[in-house]
Each structure stands twice: as C-alpha cells, then as structure tokens.
Amino acid sequence: MNNLTIRLETEKDYRAVENLTRESFWNVYKPGCDEHYFVHCMRSHKDFIPELAFVLEKDGELIGNIMYTKSWLEDEEGKIKEIVSFGPVCVLPKYQRTGCSRFLIESSFEKVKEMGYEVVTNFGNPANYVGRGFVSCKKKNVTFMGGFPTALLVCELVPGCLEGHTWKFIPNDADACCEDKEGVAAFDATFPPKEKAWRPSQEEFYIYSHSSVIY
C-alpha cells in the first residue's frame, strides 16, 4: 500500500469515521452492526483517549481508523496497572487484507509507548492479532471473570512487564451504549439503508467469543 497517511482524528472526521466503521463491520459479527454507534458514543466517555484516535488516509481518502480507551490490570496484591485497550480498528472492505490494519496498529503503538503505557489488550479474533505481538491472556496470567477468554489478547510493549504476577483484567464500560438497542437503531437510521444478513463469520465470532483457554 502506497501513499498512506496516519494522523489524529479531528471533529470534521467524526461522521466519516462512523460511516467507515459501519461499512467495515456490517454483517461481520451479527446481522447489521453496532460498532458505529459505539464509536459515536465512545468519544464522550471518560476513559476515551483522544490522543490515540487515529485515522488512515490513502490519496486523501479516509480508509481506516483506530481508537483506544483506558483499562486496568490488578495483581494478586491489589495493585493497579493502567493499560490501554484498542477497538474498533476499521478498514474499508476494499482495502482489507492489504496491511492497513497492521499499519494502524503498529503506528499507533509508537504513540502508546511514548505515553508510557506498557500493555495493550484487545478482545478479538486471535487470527487477526497474533501477528501483531498479541498472545493469549493465559500466557500472561491475565484473567477475566475468573477465566481465560479465548478472545482476550494481550501485548506487552515492554517485554516481561507482567512476569511474576497474576492479573485480573478490569475493562471500562465504554461499550455499554451498545446495549441500548433503540439508540443503536435510531442512530443507524441516520445512514443510508443496508440489508442485514447472516454470514459464516458470525458463527466464527460466536465460537471464539464464548470460549475459554483451559490448558
């Protein structure tokens, strides 16, 4: 991919980013999607990090974005480590599988490290992120709700910073807005109509989002 530019999101980008998010996730994890409403609401959440909201342009066209929020790890002694979680990371369908999401993740990681964060977490399909340095939460002794969810992935930006402890992942509640089905529907209605449909990727999502690493 040539002529790519990554920069911070501005207020003028908001609607384009929301539309981009809708296009990226439509029918991927469920019929339709709610990620564009999540993005819309996230910007006003107390744990949103605007310094880590990036957009990706190609030849002046906005084709991708990534956003981060604060989250936390608590060790066995009750000590808290502030970390960051990203998501959603979005790329227009016609540019997916071309290295754009990798470029967004790796470029934004440089700013994350500059800001002093040592760990990044993400809930996602492991196949999409293990090549970016993420591993199963079990390998870093990071639990969530008493277990090791398959979808909870951890990346140490400072290698070894989690060693010697057991950790409990404490997420923020920025995605709680997606439980407001009426709000999601009302917001979606402000965009051009799209047909909701079933795809095999939705079953794949169900499997990895409802499973845990045992051994």
DAZIHU-V606524 format. One record per pair of residues at least 6 apart in sequence whose C-alpha atoms are under 7 Angstrom apart, sorted by the first residue. I is the first residue (numbers start at 0). J is the second residue. If there is no record, write none. Layout:
i->I j->J
i->I j->J
//
This chain:
i->0 j->97
i->2 j->57
i->2 j->58
i->3 j->55
i->3 j->56
i->3 j->57
i->3 j->58
i->4 j->55
i->4 j->56
i->4 j->57
i->5 j->53
i->5 j->54
i->5 j->55
i->5 j->56
i->6 j->53
i->6 j->54
i->6 j->55
i->7 j->52
i->7 j->53
i->7 j->54
i->8 j->52
i->8 j->53
i->8 j->54
i->17 j->35
i->17 j->38
i->17 j->39
i->18 j->35
i->19 j->91
i->20 j->34
i->20 j->35
i->20 j->89
i->21 j->32
i->21 j->34
i->21 j->35
i->22 j->91
i->23 j->89
i->23 j->90
i->23 j->91
i->23 j->92
i->24 j->32
i->24 j->34
i->25 j->31
i->25 j->32
i->26 j->32
i->26 j->195
i->26 j->196
i->26 j->197
i->26 j->198
i->27 j->198
i->27 j->200
i->27 j->201
i->28 j->200
i->28 j->201
i->28 j->204
i->29 j->201
i->30 j->195
i->30 j->196
i->30 j->197
i->31 j->195
i->33 j->177
i->33 j->183
i->36 j->183
i->36 j->186
i->37 j->174
i->37 j->176
i->37 j->177
i->40 j->176
i->41 j->47
i->41 j->173
i->44 j->173
i->46 j->68
i->46 j->69
i->46 j->171
i->47 j->67
i->47 j->68
i->47 j->69
i->48 j->67
i->48 j->68
i->51 j->66
i->51 j->67
i->51 j->107
i->52 j->65
i->52 j->66
i->52 j->67
i->53 j->64
i->53 j->65
i->53 j->66
i->54 j->61
i->54 j->63
i->54 j->64
i->54 j->65
i->55 j->61
i->55 j->62
i->55 j->63
i->55 j->64
i->56 j->62
i->56 j->63
i->62 j->90
i->62 j->91
i->63 j->89
i->63 j->90
i->63 j->91
i->64 j->88
i->64 j->89
i->64 j->90
i->65 j->86
i->65 j->87
i->65 j->88
i->65 j->89
i->65 j->103
i->66 j->85
i->66 j->86
i->66 j->87
i->66 j->88
i->67 j->83
i->67 j->84
i->67 j->85
i->67 j->86
i->68 j->83
i->68 j->84
i->68 j->85
i->69 j->81
i->69 j->82
i->69 j->83
i->69 j->84
i->69 j->171
i->70 j->81
i->70 j->82
i->70 j->83
i->70 j->84
i->70 j->169
i->70 j->170
i->70 j->171
i->71 j->79
i->71 j->80
i->71 j->81
i->71 j->82
i->71 j->168
i->71 j->169
i->71 j->170
i->72 j->79
i->72 j->80
i->72 j->81
i->72 j->166
i->72 j->167
i->72 j->168
i->72 j->169
i->73 j->79
i->73 j->80
i->73 j->166
i->73 j->167
i->73 j->168
i->74 j->164
i->74 j->165
i->74 j->166
i->74 j->167
i->75 j->164
i->75 j->165
i->75 j->166
i->82 j->116
i->82 j->117
i->82 j->118
i->82 j->119
i->83 j->118
i->83 j->119
i->83 j->120
i->84 j->119
i->84 j->120
i->84 j->121
i->85 j->120
i->85 j->121
i->86 j->121
i->88 j->100
i->90 j->99
i->90 j->100
i->112 j->156
i->117 j->155
i->117 j->156
i->117 j->157
i->118 j->154
i->118 j->155
i->118 j->156
i->119 j->153
i->119 j->154
i->119 j->155
i->120 j->152
i->120 j->153
i->120 j->154
i->121 j->151
i->121 j->152
i->121 j->153
i->122 j->150
i->122 j->151
i->122 j->152
i->123 j->150
i->123 j->151
i->124 j->150
i->124 j->207
i->125 j->150
i->132 j->154
i->133 j->152
i->133 j->153
i->133 j->154
i->134 j->152
i->134 j->153
i->134 j->154
i->135 j->149
i->135 j->151
i->135 j->152
i->135 j->153
i->136 j->142
i->136 j->147
i->136 j->151
i->136 j->152
i->136 j->153
i->137 j->147
i->139 j->161
i->140 j->165
i->140 j->166
i->141 j->165
i->141 j->166
i->141 j->167
i->141 j->168
i->142 j->166
i->142 j->167
i->142 j->168
i->143 j->167
i->143 j->168
i->146 j->211
i->147 j->211
i->147 j->212
i->148 j->210
i->148 j->211
i->148 j->212
i->149 j->207
i->149 j->208
i->149 j->210
i->149 j->211
i->149 j->212
i->150 j->207
i->150 j->208
i->177 j->183
//
